[in-house]
Amino acid sequence: MPLIANRTGNWRPSKRLNALILCLFLIACARETEPAPQPNPDPPAPVVEETTALQFEILDWSEIPDWENLSLESGFAAFSRSCVALGQMPGDLPMSVHHDFAGRVSDWQTACRLRDDQRPRQYFETAFVPVRVRLGITETGLLTGYYEPELDVRRAPGGEFTQAIRSRPAELISADLGVFSDQLAGQRLMGRVEGNRFIPYRDRAEIEAVNAGEILAWGRPIDVFFLQIQGSGRLVFGDGETRRAAFAAHNGQPYVSIGRELVSRGELELHQASKSGIEAWLNQNGPEASRDLFAVNPRYIFFGLEPLPDPDLGPRGAAGLPLTPMASVAVDPAFLPYGVPVILGADLPGENAWRGLVITQDTGGAIRGPMRGDLFYGWGQEAERRAGSTRSDASWIVFLPRAVATALVPPS
């Protein structure tokens, strides 16, 4: 199937290859399903405009509950890192390839240049407009939590350390479908070449069977499985050295929740299907039952070992930036681009009516749909406990550069 050069010198596929890639893309989309699932001022009536299924309402800063007392330090630091990344991008690019409501990169670069490290609250009030997001009549979306696990590992297998942590195999290929069609921008397929065919990559069971990828370390099977769910972690070796297992790639297979599987089997009640509940079931039922349960989820995560230069920062998120505890949130980039400040309001474990400034800097296999978020808690046992029990309705107020917000919802 030949590749044909276009006038710009870039390569585009023949029609047969294009059809094959589109077919694979549609199959992947059909398999990958993890759907997401509510303060209003007095008159005058709010101005609301709809873009696809989302609705936007311009707010005054005084309409953000407790805005004057809200802590902005961590969120502003995370936003400043996003500004550095945005400053390196071409200004004429859209912030989102899926929606135009966030404007262009140049709009955000202009706002970033006004940044005032000494007066972050006044800076946001000057450069941005707060915009409440709704999905039809729904005012909230699902918020969960994640963390960076710390786990004991060894350099060789032995005792309870029997599960390999693997690097990305050389045969694993990532196909950027946006190269072939603008309509598929932002979509990727993971696969490998077999003969003259590009086929889906191996599932979890086959990866283990063929020993794909270099082995970086050995851990306890339960720890390694939850490391893959979180996507990164801190590895503590037997000699005391600590390295970060950073996300390198996934195998392109759909994510299947083992918690949901245990609920469907009648092994756990829905309220028991937290990390601690699942871990208790695994410990009670032993290695063989654990292997059978893990095999239900064909998604597999590969890692790379990295030093830990700043232990106060988390791993890199999908935006390529280190995550900040309680100030970085994972979103679905099909609905909300990276680098956007958001005021989230939710009931968190031990902290009802929490409200905080977070920045969209990551995504995840189960983070799908608008107003769907995953809050990064940090690392350590407390972060693990809180992240594992976070499941709350959350309100979303996004900050948009003033010119972008005015174009989105013109003054009445």
N, C-alpha and C positions, 0 to 999 in steps of 0.2 A: 504494500500500500504506500505509494510514493508521497513524499511531502513536497509541497509546491511553494516557492518563494513569492511573496507579494511585493508591491512596489517599494515598501519601506525596508525590504531586506529581511523582514521577519518571516518565519516559516509558518505556513498554515497547512492543515491536513487535506488530503483528498476527500471527496464527498463520502466515500465508503468508510474511511476512518472517522470522519466527523459523525456519521450515523452511529458507528460503533460506540464512540465516546458518549454521545448523547444517550444511547440506550443504557450504557453502564451507569450513567449519572441518574437516569430515571429510576433504575432498579435500586441504586443506593438510597435515593430519597424515599422510595416507597418503604424501605426496610427501617430507616432511622426515624423513629417516632418517639418523642418524649414531650407531650404537650404541656404547656404552662396553664395554671388556672387563669378597699372599696373607697376640711375645712372649707367651707364655702362662704364668701362674703355676702353681705346684704346688697340690695340693689344699689347702683345700676346692675343689670344682668350681665354675667360674664360673657366675654367675647370668645367664641369657640369656633375653630376651623377644623375640618377633618382631612387628614392625609391617609389614604388607604383606610385601615380600620382604626387608626389612632386619632384622638382628638386632643387639641391643645388649648389651654386657657391661660392668657396672660394674667399674672398676679402682680400686686404691689409687694415690696419687700416686707411690709408690715403684716402681710397675710401669711407669712411663713411663721408657724408657731415658734416662739422663743428665739427668733432669728438674732436678736441683739445679744443673747447670752450663749449662743451656740459655739462650741469649740471648733475652730477652723484650722488649727495648726497642722494636724496630720493630713487633712484633706488638701490644704494649700500646698504642702510639700509634695504630695503625690501629683497634684495638678501641675506644679512647676516642672516636674520630670516629664510629664506629657507635653508641656510646651516646648521643651528642648527637642523632643522627637518630632513634633509638628513643624518646628522651624527648619528641619532638614528635608521636608517633603515639598514637592512642587506645589505652588500656591493655587494653580488652576484646577487641581484635582477636587472632585466632590468629597466631602467627608464620608459619605456613604454611597456605595455603588447601587444600593437598593432603593433609597429614598432621598429626596432633595431637601427635606425639612431642616437638616443641620447645616445647609449652606456649603461653602467651599473651604478648602484648607486655608486660603488667604484670609477669610473672615476670622478664623481662629488665630492665625498668626498676628493679625492686627490687634486682637484682644490680648494676646500673650505679651505683646510689646509694651502694653500699658501696666504690666504686672508690678505691684508695689509690695515688696516683701515685708515692709514695716506696717502696712495697713491693709491686710487682706480683705477685711469686711468692706471697707470703703472702695477697694479695687473692684470687687465683685459687683457692688452696687453701681459703679460707674460704667464698667465694660459689658455687663450682662443684664439680661432680663430673666426673671424666674417664670417658668412655664409649667403649669400642672399638666400631667399626661393622663389621659383616660383611654380606655378601650371600650367604645360605645358608652354604655351607662355604667360600666365597671370602673371603679376608682382605685382599685388595688390590684397588685399582682403577687405571685408567690415569691417569697424570699427564703432561701436556704443558706447554709453556711459551709465553708470549707476551711482547711487549715494545712499547715506543712507538718507532716508527721516526723517524729524522731524515732529511729529504730536501730536496735543493735544488729550488727551484721558481722560476718566473718569473710576472710579472703578465700577460704576453702570450705567445702561442705563438711558437716559433722554434727552429730547430736541433733538438736532441734533446728539447726540452720541448714535446711534442705531445699529451699526454694531459690532459684536463680533470679537475680536482677540483671536484665540484659540490655545491651546497647543496640542501636538501630542496625539491622542487617543491611549489608551492601545491596542486596537484591530488592529491597523495599523502595519502590519508586512513587513519588508524589506527582500526580498529573494536575496542573493548574488549568482548569477548563476555560478560564477567562482568556487564555491565549488563543483558543479556538473560536470562541464566540463571546461577544460582549454580553449577551443575555445570560451567560453562565459565569460572569465575573464574580470572583470571591468563592467559587465552588472548586473543590478538589476531590480527586479520587486517589486512593492508595492501592497499589497493586504491584505485580511483578511480571516479568516477561518470561513466557514459557514457549520456546520455539519462536514462532513469529506472531504470537498472540500476547496481548496485554490482559491479564486476568486478575481478579480480586486477590488480595493478599491472604495469607494463611490465617486461620482462626486460632484461638488460644491453644486448643489441644494439639493442633499440628505444629505450632511454633515450639511447643515443649518436646514433641516427638522427634522433630528434625534438628533440635538444638540450634535454632536460628539466633544469630546475634552473639557477639562476644559477651561472656559472663563478667560482670563488673564486681559482684559481691554475692554473698549467700545470706538469706534471712529466714526468719520463721514464715511458713506459708501464709498465715493469717496477716502478718505485718506486711508482707510483700503485696498481697492482694489489695489491702487498703491503701498502700502506697500508690498502686496503679489507679485506684479510684480518685485519689487526691491529685495525682499528676506530677508531684515532686515531693522531695523529703530530704531530711538530714540524716545521713548514715554515720553511725558511730561505730568504728571498727574496734576490734578487741584490744588493739594497742593504744586506743584513746584518740586516734586521728578522726576528725569529723570532716566529711565531704558532703556536698550537695548532690543528690540525684536529680538532675534537671530533666524536664520533659524533652525528649528528642523526637518522638513520632508515635503515632498509633497505627494499628494495622488496618484501619478503614472499616472494620466490622462494627455492627451496631452495638450500642451499650444496652445490656439487659440487667436490671436491678435484681441482685440476689435477695434483697429484702422483700421485694414484691413476690419473688418466687417462693420464699418461705411462707408468706401470707397466703398465697394461692394454694399451697400444699396443706394449709391448716396447721403448720408448725409454730407460727407466731401470729398474734393478733396485730392489727395495723399499728396500734400505739407502741408495740414492742419492737417494731422494725427499724430501730435506730442502730447506730454503730455498736453501742454497748450490748443491745439485745441480740444482734447478729453474732457478735463475737462470743457472747455467752453460749449461744446455740452451737457454734463451731467448736468451742472448747469441750462442750458436753458430748458432742457426737463423734469426735475423733477425726483423724486424718483422711480416712477413706470417704466419709460423708462430706468432708470439706472439699476434697478434690471433685467429687460429683457435683457439688453445688457451684464451685468456681467455674466448672465447665459450662454451666448454663449461660454465662456471660462470655461471648466470643471476643469482645473487645480486649485488646492487649496493648499495654503501654511500654515503650522502650525509653531508655534514659541515657544520659551522658553524665560522667562525673565532673564536678566543678569544685574549685576551692570555695571557701566561705569568707570572702574578704571583709564583709560587713555583716556581722551576725544580727544586727538590728533591722535588716531589710530581708524581705521574703524572696522567693524565687521569681524569675522573670515570668510575667504573664504573657498572654497571646499578643499583647501590644509591644512586646520586647522590652518591657521596663520592670524593675523590681517592684514587687507588690508591697503595699504598706498596710500593716494590721489596722483593721476597722476603718480603712480609708480607700481600699481598692475593692471593686465589685466586678464580678463576671457577669456578662450580659450576652444576649444573642446579637452579634454584629449585623445581622440582617435587619434589625430594627433600630439599634442604637449604636453609633460608631464609638470607637475608642477615644478617650481623652475628654469626655463630657462630664462636667461636674453635676452631681445629683444630690438633692436632699432626700434621703430615705427616711420614712417614718414607719416603725414596726415595733411589735412586742418581741423582745429578745429574751433568752433565758436569763432570769435574774434581773431583768431591766425592762419593765413594761414602759410603753410609750417612749421608747428610744428614738432619737432623731439625730442624724449625723450627715456630714458632708462627705461624700464618697466620689471616686472618679472611676469611670468605666475603663478598665485596663486588662480585662481577661475574658475568656469564654470557657465553655465546657461542653462535653458531649450531651449532657442532660439539660443544658440551659438553652431552651428553645421557646421562642415567642416573645411578644412585647411585654414589658413590665414583668419580666422574669429575671430575678437576680440571685447571685450566689456571693455572699459577703465573706471576704477573707479575714479570718480571725487572728492569724499569726501562727505561732508554733508553741509546743509545750502542752502539758496535760490540761490546763485550763482552756486553752484554745480548742483542743480536741473535744473536750466535754461540751463546750458551748456550741461549737460548729455542728456536732453530731445531733444536738437536740433543737436546732433552729429550723422551724417551719412555720412561717407567719405570713399573713397578709401584709403588704407594704405599699404605702403611697409613694408616688414618684413626682418630684418637682425638679425639672432639668434647668440648667442655666444655659441660655443661648446668647451668643453675641448680639448686641442691641440691633444691629442692622439685619441679622438673620431672623430674629424674633419679629421685627416689624414687617419683614417680607412674608413671614409665615402667617401672622395674624395682623393684618393692617388695622390701624386705629379706626373705630367706627365713627 
